[in-house]
Amino acid sequence: MTPAEFNQKCKDICPHCADGIPLRQREDTKEWCHDGAIQISGTLGRRQSHAICLANDFRNKEKIDV
């Protein structure tokens, strides 16, 4: 899988990837997280500081650094 195909697959899986929200891997749990003020669905404007990437399992399985 090429890096471009990998990025597109992540964008297809995770809306935060598709929106271009910054991504990092946590050192303690090795989970991929999106940082920034992410709105919580179904609330009246409440936000959280980060969210686990919905493509986390795919990213860990494919093991491509981007």
Backbone bond lengths (Angstrom), bond angles and torsions (degrees), N, CA, C in turn:
res aa  C-N    CA-C-N  psi(-1)  N-CA   C-N-CA  omega(-1)  CA-C   N-CA-C  phi
1 M - - - 1.449 - - 1.535 108.51 -
2 T 1.296 116.72 130.70 1.457 120.79 178.99 1.529 110.20 -78.67
3 P 1.329 118.25 159.58 1.467 120.06 176.56 1.528 112.92 -57.59
4 A 1.311 118.35 -35.66 1.469 121.14 178.73 1.530 110.85 -66.04
5 E 1.327 117.06 -41.90 1.467 121.10 177.53 1.526 110.35 -66.02
6 F 1.327 116.12 -39.69 1.460 121.57 178.30 1.533 110.22 -61.03
7 N 1.327 116.71 -48.45 1.466 120.90 179.54 1.519 111.69 -61.07
8 Q 1.323 117.01 -41.30 1.466 120.17 -179.71 1.523 110.79 -65.54
9 K 1.324 117.48 -40.43 1.463 121.06 179.08 1.530 110.37 -62.95
10 C 1.349 116.95 -41.63 1.462 120.59 177.70 1.524 110.69 -62.52
11 K 1.333 116.75 -41.03 1.468 121.05 178.70 1.519 111.30 -66.20
12 D 1.327 116.87 -32.77 1.462 120.82 177.71 1.528 111.33 -69.44
13 I 1.330 116.91 -33.77 1.463 121.89 -177.28 1.522 112.15 -83.13
14 C 1.327 117.02 -43.00 1.469 121.44 -169.58 1.533 111.28 -117.18
15 P 1.336 117.31 122.08 1.468 119.63 178.79 1.526 112.75 -65.75
16 H 1.328 117.64 -27.48 1.470 120.27 178.63 1.533 110.42 -69.80
17 C 1.339 117.30 -37.16 1.465 120.93 174.49 1.531 109.54 -64.08
18 A 1.336 115.64 -42.67 1.458 120.42 -179.33 1.529 111.13 -63.88
19 D 1.335 116.99 -32.52 1.467 121.43 179.61 1.522 112.25 -81.33
20 G 1.325 117.55 -8.32 1.467 120.82 178.05 1.523 114.17 78.81
21 I 1.329 117.60 23.99 1.464 121.22 178.12 1.527 108.65 -71.45
22 P 1.340 118.17 133.59 1.472 121.54 -176.74 1.532 112.86 -52.08
23 L 1.320 115.40 145.76 1.462 122.58 -174.16 1.516 109.78 -127.35
24 R 1.326 116.11 142.58 1.467 120.94 174.60 1.529 108.20 -148.44
25 Q 1.334 115.16 160.49 1.463 120.03 176.96 1.520 108.63 -104.26
26 R 1.333 115.96 127.69 1.456 120.25 178.48 1.517 109.66 -68.85
27 E 1.324 116.02 138.94 1.468 121.20 -179.94 1.529 111.70 -71.92
28 D 1.340 117.19 -37.38 1.465 120.33 -174.02 1.529 113.28 -76.68
29 T 1.325 118.03 -41.32 1.466 120.67 -175.45 1.523 113.83 -109.47
30 K 1.345 116.83 -9.52 1.469 123.21 -177.14 1.529 112.66 63.19
31 E 1.351 117.00 17.28 1.453 120.71 175.34 1.526 109.83 -83.02
32 W 1.323 115.86 147.48 1.453 121.40 175.81 1.517 108.23 -87.74
33 C 1.323 116.94 131.23 1.462 123.08 -177.37 1.515 110.31 -127.74
34 H 1.310 115.27 146.88 1.458 122.23 171.31 1.514 107.03 -98.19
35 D 1.329 116.76 126.60 1.456 121.66 178.44 1.520 109.91 -96.02
36 G 1.311 115.15 157.14 1.453 120.66 178.21 1.510 110.94 119.61
37 A 1.290 115.55 174.17 1.464 120.93 -179.12 1.525 108.93 -81.17
38 I 1.311 116.47 98.57 1.455 122.78 -177.43 1.520 108.39 -102.74
39 Q 1.333 116.13 126.74 1.466 120.22 -178.46 1.520 110.15 -70.96
40 I 1.327 115.35 139.61 1.460 121.72 178.76 1.520 107.92 -88.50
41 S 1.323 117.19 123.88 1.461 121.76 -179.09 1.523 111.04 -60.49
42 G 1.325 115.93 141.39 1.454 121.29 175.52 1.514 114.85 79.36
43 T 1.320 117.91 9.06 1.460 120.75 177.24 1.520 108.24 -115.88
44 L 1.277 116.03 166.90 1.458 120.50 -179.59 1.521 110.51 -92.37
45 G 1.326 115.96 69.54 1.452 120.58 175.92 1.512 116.26 86.04
46 R 1.327 118.21 3.40 1.468 119.42 177.66 1.517 109.42 -65.68
47 R 1.317 115.26 144.86 1.460 120.58 -178.64 1.527 110.04 -129.31
48 Q 1.308 115.16 157.09 1.458 121.23 175.37 1.520 108.57 -121.56
49 S 1.319 116.82 160.29 1.459 120.93 -174.96 1.525 113.00 -78.15
50 H 1.323 117.61 -24.62 1.464 120.99 -179.96 1.525 109.29 -159.21
51 A 1.313 115.84 167.35 1.464 121.72 177.37 1.525 108.24 -144.41
52 I 1.317 116.33 144.20 1.463 120.90 175.01 1.531 107.68 -69.02
53 C 1.307 116.62 133.73 1.461 121.65 179.43 1.531 109.04 -64.55
54 L 1.322 116.51 130.94 1.457 120.10 179.71 1.528 111.73 -70.06
55 A 1.332 116.97 -14.72 1.461 121.80 176.12 1.532 110.91 -95.61
56 N 1.330 117.38 17.53 1.460 122.89 -176.32 1.534 111.95 -55.65
57 D 1.325 117.48 -48.69 1.470 120.59 -179.32 1.527 111.03 -63.64
58 F 1.326 116.30 -41.59 1.462 120.45 178.35 1.526 110.51 -62.96
59 R 1.334 117.24 -46.07 1.473 121.52 -179.47 1.531 111.00 -60.12
60 N 1.322 117.21 -43.68 1.466 120.86 -179.10 1.517 112.18 -70.26
61 K 1.326 116.95 -32.97 1.458 121.02 -179.83 1.533 111.24 -72.53
62 E 1.330 116.97 -43.20 1.463 121.66 -176.34 1.523 112.75 -78.90
63 K 1.339 117.17 -29.99 1.464 122.71 175.80 1.536 114.22 56.34
64 I 1.316 116.88 44.69 1.462 121.30 176.24 1.515 107.73 -105.81
65 D 1.315 117.35 128.03 1.464 121.65 177.60 1.514 109.56 -84.61
66 V 1.327 115.93 123.83 1.461 120.65 175.61 1.503 110.48 -129.13
